Amino acid sequence: MKLQQLVSIGEVRLGTAKLFIEPLNDSMARFHINTPKRQAAFVSQLLVESEGLTRVIEDLSYRPAALMTVSGFKGRFTREQADRLGYVPGVQRADQEMIANIAYGSRLGNGPIHSGDGWRYRGRGPIQLTGKDNYRRCGIAIGYDLVTSPDLLSRPDVGCLAAAWFWHEGNRTGTSLNPLADAGKIADISRVVNGGENALVKRCSITDRFMEAMA
């Protein structure tokens, strides 16, 4: 993938693209994301998850209502907790650390709420890798100690490697998403990456634009 191709779809600023183009290409080569269809599907997911490669640490500034309903958080918060911790415009900032500890405590290999693991191993990198178990497994696969140094995932090189590892084997299916990309099944890929069909139209649109750019 060339720099101009990444910029031409209109989702990534030039300066950001310059930081990420080499890490993206290196990570895609390492994990066999090596055809236009695969690259378009892979990068489109990253751009949506990271808001154009600008958000590499999870934003947990949820409003109270969202804490009660957002996918993956259901049942984790009481109404009192949601009202006390959530973002209310002009009234209170979200307590992101406590939100993470409640949302991710005692799951994904994390310790209980008071351990702080939920915050320590919140979503990072352009794919928003989450949870101590995933940090450990990914770190072993790509050669970095992500459990001890979780902020490494915020670097373009490490974050892109983690995203490609997730695509290759670290996702919930345990298998490569390349066959789905080969078949053009963007909705199926999106469900694996995001857990649902959030921003599916945008994911499909970016994929199509990438295919045009790489033609």
N, C-alpha and C positions, 0 to 999 in steps of 0.2 A: 504494500500500500504506500502510495506517495503522499507527501505533505499536501500538495494541492488537492488531491482527491479527498483527503480528510477535511480540508477547509471548505471545499466547494459545496458540500451539502448544507452548509449554513447553520450547523449546530455547535461548532467549535471555533473559538477565536484563534487567530493566527499564533499569538504568543503561547497559548495553551497547547495548540497543536504541535508547535516546535518542541515543547517539553515532552510530549507523549509519543510522537511518531516513531522514534527509535525503540522505546520500550514496547510499544504495541507490536511492531514488526518482529522484534526479538522473541516476545512471548508467543506470538502466533506461530512462528517458525518452530519453536521448541515443542509446542503441543499440537502440531499438525493441523492448524487452522489455516489451510494453505490453498484454498481456491476462492475465487470471488464470492461465491455463495456463502461459504463458511465465514469469510472475513466480514462480509456485509452483515450477516446475522449476528455475529459476535460483537462487532463494534457498535452496532445499533443498540444492543442491550446495554452495553456499558455507558453509552451516551445518555440514555434515559435514566439509568440508575444513578448516575453521577452528575446529572444536569450539565451535560456538555463537558465532562471531565473537570468540573470546577468543585464538586463536592466529594471529597474522598474520606470524610468522616461523617458518620450518620448524624443527621439533624433530628433531634428528638423533641423539638418544640411543638408538641401536639396540643391542640385545644382539648379541654375536658371531654367533650363529646367524642372526639376521635380516639382518645385513650380507651373508651368503652367499646369501640366498634372496629378499629383498624385491624386488618388481617394480622394474625399472629399475637395480638394483644388481648383478644377477647377472654374475659374471665380472670385476667391478671390484676385488674384494678377494681376497687370498690368505688362507688360514686363519690364518697368522701375523699378518697385518695385522688381521684381524677380532678375533682374541683380544687383541691389544695395544691396539686402539682402541675396542672396543665396551664398552658399559655392563655391568658385572657388579655386581649388588646387594651392598653391603657390602664390596666389594673395590676397584672403580675406577669413576670417572666416564667417560663417553664423551668421547673427543677429537673434539668435534663439528666443529671447524674442519678437522682433517685428514680426517675422514670426508667432509665436503663437497668438499674439494679432490680427493680420490681419486674419489669418486662422480661428480663433474661435470667433472673436468678433461678438457681436449681434446675437449669435446663441447658442443653447444648454443651454439656460438660462443665458449666459454671457452678461455683459454689452458691450457697444461699445468699439472700439479699445483703446481709451484713458483710459478706466477703468482698464486695465491690467488684466481683468478676463481671457482672452485667455491664458496668460502665467500662471496665478495663478492656473487655473484649466485645464492645459494641461494633456496629458495622463500620468497616474501613475498606479503603481501596475502591476502585471504580465499579466493582461488583458488590460492594458492601458485605464482605465476608464477616460473619458474625459467630461468636461463641468460642470458648476456649478449646473445645475439641477440634473445631475446624481450623483454628489458628495453629494448633499442634500438628494436625495432619498435613496442612498446607506447608507449614515450615519445614517439616521433614522432606516433603516432596521437592521443594524449590531451594532448599539449602540455607534457610534462615531461621534463627530462633525467635519465632514470632510470639511465643508465650512469654519469654522474658522481655522482649522488645516489641510490643504490639504496634508501636507507632511507625515501625518500618513499613507497614502496609500503606502508609500515607505517601510514600515515595513513589514516583511514577514507575520506576523499574520494578520494584517489589510488588506494588499494587497490580501492575499489568500481568506479572507472572502469576500472582494469586488468582486473578480473574481467569486466566487461561487454564490454570490447574482446575479451578472450579468447573469450567466448561468441559475439560477433558475427563475428570473423574470425581471431583469434589462435590458435585451437586447431589441432590437427594436420590437420583436414579443410580448413581454410582458408575455411570457409563458416559461416554462421549456424546455431546450434543451435535457433533458433526453430521451424523445421519439425518437428524431432523432438519438441519440447515440444508443438506443436499436435497432433501425432499421439499424444501420451501415451507416447512411447517413452523412458521414464526409464532403462531398462537401457542403451540405445544412448548416451544422453547421458553416463551414468556411465562408460562405457568410454572415451569421448573425454576426459572430465575427469580421470579417475583411472587410466586405462590398464587397467582390469579391472572386476571387480564387487565390489570392496571395499565393505562396508557397504551393499550394494544394498538390502536390506530396509529399512534405516533411511532411505535416500534416498527410497524409494518412500513410506514411511510419512509422512515430513515433507511430501512433496509433497501427499499426500492431505489432511493436516491443514490445509495452507495453502489448498487449494481449498475446504475446508469453511469456513475462517475468512473467506474473501473472497466467499463465496456471498451 
